[in-house]
Amino acid sequence: RELRRIGRRVNRSGRAGRGDGGGSAALSAREHEVSALAAAGRTNRDIAAELFLSEKTVESHLASAYVKLGVSARRGLAAALSAAPPGR
């Protein structure tokens, strides 16, 4: 609570953005789909339009993917997905 009070973002489980070691296998199918589009350089607005989602939903999927992959930006997201085993 103290970290949130001073404006620091902390995910629900209390870990400050550290991945759980599951890699891209930890992502849901939709998180993976949204993350792949974001890693390809698409904006949240473009992703939302293509997948028929709201921009807020895209933001939520990306935030969840960032935590699961242990990254904090799209650049890290792209690197984490490119390191994923083929087939996912």
Rosetta blueprint (number, residue, H / E / L):
1 R L
2 E H
3 L H
4 R H
5 R H
6 I L
7 G L
8 R L
9 R L
10 V L
11 N L
12 R L
13 S L
14 G L
15 R L
16 A L
17 G L
18 R L
19 G L
20 D L
21 G L
22 G L
23 G H
24 S H
25 A H
26 A H
27 L L
28 S L
29 A H
30 R H
31 E H
32 H H
33 E H
34 V H
35 S H
36 A H
37 L H
38 A H
39 A H
40 A L
41 G L
42 R L
43 T L
44 N H
45 R H
46 D H
47 I H
48 A H
49 A H
50 E H
51 L H
52 F L
53 L L
54 S L
55 E H
56 K H
57 T H
58 V H
59 E H
60 S H
61 H H
62 L H
63 A H
64 S H
65 A H
66 Y H
67 V H
68 K H
69 L H
70 G L
71 V L
72 S L
73 A L
74 R H
75 R H
76 G H
77 L H
78 A H
79 A H
80 A H
81 L H
82 S H
83 A L
84 A L
85 P L
86 P L
87 G L
88 R L
